[in-house]
Amino acid sequence: MLLTLDLKPFSFELIRPIRTSQGLLKKKQGWLLHLQRSNGDSGWGEVSPLNPQELKTCESILKKLGTHPSRESLETEISTWPGALAFGMGAALAELDCLIGCKTKIGWLKAPQSAFLLPYGKSLLTTIDAVLKSSININQPVTFKWKVGIDPIKHEESLLREVLHKVPISARLRLDANGGWDRKQAHLWAQHFLHDPRLEWLEQPLPAEDIAGLKELSEKVPIALDESLAVKPMLRQEWTGWQIRRPALDGDPRILLKELQQGMSLRVVSTAFETGIGRRWLHHLAALQQQGPTPTAPGLAPGCCPNGNLFRNDPLLVWKAA
């Protein structure tokens, strides 16, 4: 059956820019995809990598596909594309095939409570107090995510002591260095959390390529891989600890969808700051993970993206708003 591919660019600025050891993220841009069969069936996707060069590569491939790509060519080429493009096309194909979202089969699931992404600097202490005060009636542990490896380590260690004083034993804490520490620094931070039940994991504490160092550190404290999974995709099968999976960047989402439906453990779903089209996938996969053998709070970064139709659940509204 003939396929028609429509593309539409989008761009938006984050309400709260995200500061990491790798720099400051202020803006997202990309392409929305609408894949349609001649009988009117539709599938929707989003292509929005964080890397500007990858965005150019995705744009070039999309233009070469033309307006009437064959299903066979899409399925053959999708594994060779950048992860963000493979996500967008795989999402559209999955919806087209009613693997997800089809009213007569599997509807979209709602996301569980997210981890709270703490702001940069000492203002995070005020945020911790506010979250704890408002979370009294939440039935699951409150989870905080703190981006570290940004300021001098002595400054952040001083702040850590205040954080640990505020965070109760019932809460969970994730520290994300985005690969910004060396081995000495990472082991120094690990010492603060030996046998501390509040630490859920250190997220990508070492550079993505330092797999040996990450394995060594994981013998002390829980380690979750993020950037390493993009550099070495085979780690998705080999790493036995936690994995931070960003569906919008990972590749064909049908793979992760199947893994979570089959009860794959030690996966956590995290945002790459999507429009409503990509967010539907993020929320659905996060809900599946919550139903699995190792439930934990997803990383949805609430409050970072603007409001408006570009972030609604209805893809038609998102498309018109782009």
C-alpha positions in Angstrom: 0.0 0.0 0.0 1.3 3.4 -1.0 2.9 5.6 1.8 3.0 9.4 1.9 5.5 11.1 4.1 5.0 14.7 5.2 7.6 16.7 7.1 7.2 19.8 9.3 10.0 21.7 11.1 9.6 22.8 14.7 11.6 24.8 17.2 11.1 25.9 20.9 13.1 27.2 23.8 13.2 25.5 27.2 11.6 27.4 30.0 14.4 26.2 32.3 17.7 25.8 30.4 19.5 22.6 31.4 23.1 23.0 32.6 25.4 20.0 32.5 29.1 19.3 32.5 28.9 19.3 28.7 27.3 22.8 28.4 23.9 24.6 28.4 20.9 23.3 26.5 18.5 26.2 25.8 16.7 25.2 22.6 15.3 22.2 20.7 14.5 21.9 17.1 13.8 19.2 14.6 11.2 17.7 12.3 7.7 16.2 12.8 6.8 13.3 10.6 3.4 12.3 9.3 3.3 8.9 7.6 0.0 8.0 5.9 -1.3 5.0 4.0 -3.6 5.5 1.0 -6.5 4.3 3.1 -6.1 7.2 5.5 -4.3 5.4 8.4 -1.7 7.7 10.0 1.4 7.4 12.0 3.3 10.2 13.7 7.0 10.7 14.6 9.5 13.2 15.8 13.1 13.7 14.9 14.9 16.0 17.3 18.5 15.1 18.2 20.5 17.1 20.7 23.5 17.3 18.4 23.2 20.1 15.7 25.4 18.1 13.3 23.1 15.0 13.7 20.1 17.2 13.0 21.7 18.2 9.6 22.4 14.5 8.8 18.8 13.6 9.6 17.5 16.4 7.5 19.6 15.3 4.5 18.3 11.7 4.8 14.7 12.8 5.2 14.9 14.9 2.0 16.3 12.0 0.1 13.4 9.7 1.1 11.0 11.9 -0.8 7.3 12.0 -0.3 6.5 8.4 -1.2 9.1 6.1 0.4 8.5 2.3 0.2 7.8 0.4 3.4 10.5 -2.1 2.4 13.2 0.7 2.0 12.2 2.2 5.4 12.5 -1.1 7.2 15.8 -1.9 5.5 17.5 1.5 6.2 16.2 2.4 9.6 18.9 0.5 11.5 21.6 2.5 9.6 20.2 6.0 10.5 21.1 8.3 13.4 19.1 7.3 16.5 16.8 10.3 16.5 15.7 9.7 12.9 15.2 6.0 13.6 13.1 6.9 16.5 10.9 9.2 14.5 10.3 6.8 11.6 10.0 3.7 13.9 7.4 5.6 16.0 5.3 6.5 12.9 5.5 2.9 11.6 4.5 1.4 15.0 1.5 3.6 15.2 0.6 2.9 11.6 0.6 -0.8 12.4 -1.4 -0.3 15.7 1.5 -1.6 17.9 0.6 1.4 20.0 -2.0 4.1 20.1 -4.6 2.4 18.1 -8.1 2.9 19.6 -9.1 -0.7 18.9 -5.9 -2.2 20.4 -3.3 -0.6 22.7 -4.0 2.9 23.9 -1.4 5.3 25.2 -0.5 4.9 28.8 -0.1 7.8 31.2 3.3 8.5 32.8 4.0 7.7 36.4 5.4 10.3 38.8 8.7 11.7 37.5 12.0 12.2 39.4 12.5 15.9 40.3 15.2 17.5 38.3 16.9 19.9 40.7 17.9 23.4 39.5 21.5 24.6 39.2 23.3 26.1 42.2 22.1 26.6 45.8 18.5 27.1 44.8 18.3 23.3 44.6 18.1 23.3 48.5 14.9 25.4 48.4 13.5 23.1 45.7 14.1 20.0 47.8 12.2 21.6 50.7 9.3 22.5 48.5 9.1 19.1 46.9 9.2 17.3 50.2 6.5 19.5 51.6 4.2 18.9 48.6 4.9 15.2 48.4 3.6 14.1 51.7 0.7 12.1 50.2 2.7 10.4 47.4 2.8 6.7 48.0 6.2 6.1 46.4 9.6 7.4 47.4 10.4 10.9 46.2 13.3 10.8 43.7 15.7 13.8 43.1 18.1 14.1 40.2 21.0 16.4 40.6 23.3 17.5 37.7 26.9 17.5 39.0 30.4 17.9 37.6 29.6 21.5 36.6 31.3 23.5 39.4 34.7 22.9 41.2 34.4 19.6 43.1 35.0 21.2 46.5 32.1 23.5 46.0 29.8 20.7 44.9 31.0 18.5 47.8 30.1 21.3 50.2 26.6 21.5 48.6 26.3 17.7 48.8 26.6 17.8 52.6 23.6 20.2 52.7 21.7 18.0 50.3 22.2 14.9 52.3 21.1 16.8 55.4 17.8 17.6 53.8 17.0 14.4 51.8 15.3 11.9 54.1 16.2 8.3 54.3 13.0 7.4 52.5 13.9 9.5 49.4 16.1 8.5 46.5 18.9 10.5 44.9 20.5 10.3 41.5 23.7 12.2 40.7 24.3 12.8 37.0 27.8 13.9 36.0 27.2 13.5 32.2 30.7 12.0 31.9 32.3 15.0 33.6 34.4 13.3 36.3 37.7 11.5 36.1 38.3 8.3 38.0 39.7 9.9 41.0 36.8 12.3 41.3 34.2 9.6 40.7 35.7 7.3 43.4 35.8 10.3 45.8 32.1 10.9 45.3 31.3 7.2 45.6 32.8 7.2 49.1 30.1 9.6 50.3 27.4 6.9 49.4 28.9 3.6 50.5 25.9 1.7 52.0 23.7 4.8 51.8 20.2 3.6 50.6 19.3 7.0 49.3 21.7 6.7 46.4 19.8 5.2 43.5 22.8 5.5 41.2 25.6 7.7 39.9 24.6 8.4 36.3 27.4 8.4 33.7 30.1 9.5 36.2 33.0 8.9 33.8 33.5 9.6 30.1 31.4 7.5 27.7 34.4 5.5 26.5 35.8 4.6 29.9 33.9 1.3 30.3 36.6 -0.3 32.4 36.5 2.6 34.9 32.7 2.4 35.0 32.7 -1.3 35.7 35.3 -0.8 38.5 33.2 1.9 40.0 30.1 -0.2 39.8 31.6 -2.6 42.4 31.3 0.2 45.0 28.0 1.9 44.1 25.2 1.5 41.6 26.1 3.0 38.2 23.7 3.9 35.4 24.9 4.3 31.9 23.7 7.0 29.6 26.1 8.5 27.0 28.1 5.2 26.9 25.0 3.5 25.4 25.1 5.9 22.5 28.9 5.5 21.9 28.8 1.7 22.3 25.2 0.4 21.5 26.3 -3.2 22.3 26.3 -2.2 26.0 22.5 -2.3 25.9 22.9 -6.1 25.8 26.1 -6.3 27.9 25.7 -3.9 30.8 24.1 -5.6 33.8 23.3 -2.5 35.8 20.9 0.4 35.2 20.5 1.9 31.8 19.2 5.4 31.1 17.2 5.0 27.9 16.2 8.2 26.0 13.7 6.8 23.4 13.8 10.0 21.2 17.6 9.5 20.7 18.0 5.7 21.1 16.8 4.5 17.7 13.7 2.5 16.6 11.4 2.6 19.6 9.7 -0.7 18.6 12.8 -2.5 20.1 12.5 -0.9 23.5 8.7 -1.2 23.4 9.1 -5.0 23.0 11.7 -5.3 25.7 9.6 -3.5 28.2 6.5 -5.5 27.2 8.5 -8.6 27.9 9.6 -7.4 31.4 13.1 -6.2 30.8 14.6 -5.0 34.1 17.0 -2.2 35.1 15.8 0.3 32.4 14.7 3.8 33.2 13.1 6.1 30.6 14.4 9.7 30.4 13.4 12.7 28.3 15.3 14.4 25.5 12.8 17.3 25.7 10.2 16.3 23.1 7.1 17.8 21.6 3.8 16.1 22.4 4.3 13.6 19.6 7.5 12.2 21.1 6.3 12.7 24.7 3.4 10.2 24.1 6.1 7.6 23.5 8.1 8.7 26.5 5.1 8.5 28.8 3.9 5.1 27.5 7.3 3.5 27.8 7.8 5.0 31.3 4.4 3.4 32.3 5.5 0.0 31.0 8.8 0.3 32.9 6.8 1.1 36.1 4.8 -2.2 35.6 8.0 -4.2 35.2 10.3 -6.1 37.6 12.3 -3.0 38.6 10.0 0.0 38.8 11.5 3.4 39.3 10.6 7.0 38.6 11.2 8.1 35.0 13.2 11.3 34.2 10.6 13.5 32.6 12.1 16.9 33.7 8.7 18.5 34.4 8.6 22.2 34.0 11.4 22.5 31.5 9.2 22.6 28.3 6.7 25.3 27.6 2.9 24.8 27.6 0.9 25.1 24.4 -0.4 22.9 21.6 3.1 21.9 20.5 3.1 19.7 23.7 -0.4 18.2 23.6 -1.2 14.5 23.3 -3.1 15.1 20.1 -0.7 14.9 17.1 -2.9 17.0 14.9 -2.7 19.9 17.4 1.1 19.4 17.6 1.4 19.4 13.9 -0.6 22.6 13.5 1.3 24.3 16.3 4.8 23.6 14.8 
